[in-house]
Amino acid sequence: MARAYDLVMGKKQSLTNVDQQDESGKETAAERAALEEAALTEARMSLRLSEIDILKLKSGTQHEIPAAIEIEKTIVVDNQQASLAVETATPALSMATATKQPSDRQNHQPVAKAMDENGEGEGTRMIYMAAKQYMAHIRDQVRKGAPFEIEPALTYINNVLHSSQDMTSQIYQLTVDHEQEDDYYLSSPINTLVYGLKVAQRMGYSESKLIEFGLAALLHDIGMFRIPDEILNKPGRPSDSEMNLIKSHPEFAVEIMAPYAATYPKMIRAIYEHQERANGQGYPQGLKGDEICDYAQIIGICDSYEAMTHHRPHKKPLLQADSIKELISSKSNLFEPRITKMFLDEISIYPIGSYVRLNNRNIGRVVATNKSNPMKPVVNLIFDEKGIRVDPPRMVDLRSHPVLNIEDSVSFEDLPA
């Protein structure tokens, strides 16, 4: 793994030199702004934003989504075989496939998905499904030792950045809907991208930095594609040798992404360091605190949250509230306080689609979050205190009911029959 280490350290040193140059006054704020604007212009040219922006959802307006949306050099999803191809011609993404019905589990849920009412959320669903197909393509290429195009990743990042919908609220419901058919290592990077970009925007990153951060977030676990499935999907805990192989995935990822090291040096460093932890108990270098780059810290906390809240072969998922409590535990010291605060400001403890029990013993489903008071979302009550279905369900904004509070989260499996 020496090559991966040398590559990262070389890029890290170049970034340090830039910082030192800033401190010495050789590069003015105006010059930095000009460089960032030039980088953004270059990114926009490569993304061909005039074409990509047809996916942008304008708040407060209704848009008809066309039957096929054309994105140059992106994916084709075949409706029958769910195959993917990256073409030099302009292919089309089939809306029939991108918005296909998820697993049967969805059809048994008591309340229809709020995100699909009146057609809302279809842009998010399309981006999510298309990105999963792209990640499946990358996995195939990595396993064959073949190159892959990075332009589709830039497309998805751009669409997440410029969607007027709150994708962090919707992404949880998408992963629940598709959980039975999902491959964790395909869906998890997309969720980490959506969560991470929200936090990075909160940090005040420029758009050019958000693009590079987004690449790191989406591709941070690409090294896992070199780990055999029988190890990744093994029930029970991996052996020591298997765990050592799994812990090599940051080095594998750096080697895979080496062709892009000159263009996106901080992406390389973030991918390499995303398993480092502030208390020094991470890997591969055992870095501490601010020795870990901020991109890696944001990816680390979002990736940890994602891992805690989803089924894995060797563990059951935690509920969202329990996961967040564990992440922010003062005993763990896994993440820098400023990163944790930004995460808590942007990621809802009770995401849309999750089930909660109120202090009056009623059970409901979260249909909207309140940024100003995350502990008081809008809840659709579906079961009363005796476990009898409420017909019709009753919508309650907990902000308007001071005596009503959420007592705990409820898993889908634990809902009344």
C-alpha positions, 0 to 999 in steps of 0.5 A: 500500500506504499503507493497509495500512502505516497500519493496521498502524502504528496497531495497533502503536502501540496495542499499544505504548501498552498495554505502556507502560501496563503499565510505568507500573503503571496496569494490574495483573497481576490486571486483565490476567488479568481482561481475558484471561479476558474475552477467552477467555470471549468466544472460547469463546462464539463457538466454542461449545466444547460442540459443537466438543469432540466432535472432541477426542481423549482420550489413553488412551481409544478413541472411535468417530468418528461418521459425520458430525460437526456443527459450526455455521457450518463447512464442508460437503464434498460427497463427489463434487464436493469443494465447500465451502459456509459456511452459517448452518444446521448442516451436516455434514462427511462422514467419507467425504470427510474420510478419503478415500484420498489419492493412489496414491503412498501405496499404494506405500509399503512400510509402512502409515502408523503414524498410521492403525493402530487408527484413530489419527489420524483426528481429525487427518486430518479437521481437516486435510482440512476446513481445506484445504477452508476455505482453498480457500473463502477463496481463491475469496472473495478472488479474487471480492473477497467477504467470508468467515466467520472462525468456521471458522478459530477452530474448527480452531485450537481443535481443534488446541489441544485435541487430545491427539494430537501433531499435529506428528508426524502433519502431515508424513505427511498432507502426504506422503500428499496431496502429488500432489493438494495445492495448496501455498498451501492445505496450507502454512498449515495445517501452519504453524498446527500447527507454530506453535501448538506453538511458541507453547504452548512460549512460554507464551502464554495461550489467548486469545493462542494463538487470535489467534496461530493466526489469524495463522498460518493466514491469514498468506499470504492475500495470495497469493490475489491473485497470479495462478496463472501467477506462483505456479506458474511453473517457474523463478525469477520475474522481478523484476516478478513477485517484486515482486508476490509480495513485496506479499502481506503488504500484500494480506493486511492489506487483506483482513483489515482488517475484523478489525483492531480485534478482532485487532490483533496478528494484523494486525501478525503477518501484515504482518511474517511475512516480516521477518527478524532480520538485516534482510533481510526485507520489507516494512520491513526490520525487525531483531531484536526490532523484529519481533513474536514472533508474526511470528517464530514464523510466519516460522520455521515457514513457512520450514521448511514451504517448504523441505520441500515441492515448489514449482514452482521448486525441489525440497524439502530433507529435514527434517534439511537444512532444519533445519540451514539454518534454524539456520545461524549464518551466516543469522541469520534468526531470533532465537535464543530463537525458534529454540530453541523451534522446535527443542524442538517440531519433530522433525528426523525426523518420523513417516513420514520415511525414514532410513538408519542407520549400519549401512546399514539403511533404516527409516521413523520411526514414533514420536519421542522428545522427550527424544532427538530424534536417537533415534526409533523406526524400522521397519526395511524394507531391510537393508544390501544394499537387500533388503526386511526381511520382516517389518519390524523395530521398533527404538527407537534409544534402546535401541541406543547403537551405532545412529544415524541417518546421514542422511535418505532421500527416498521417491524414493531408496528401493531398488526 
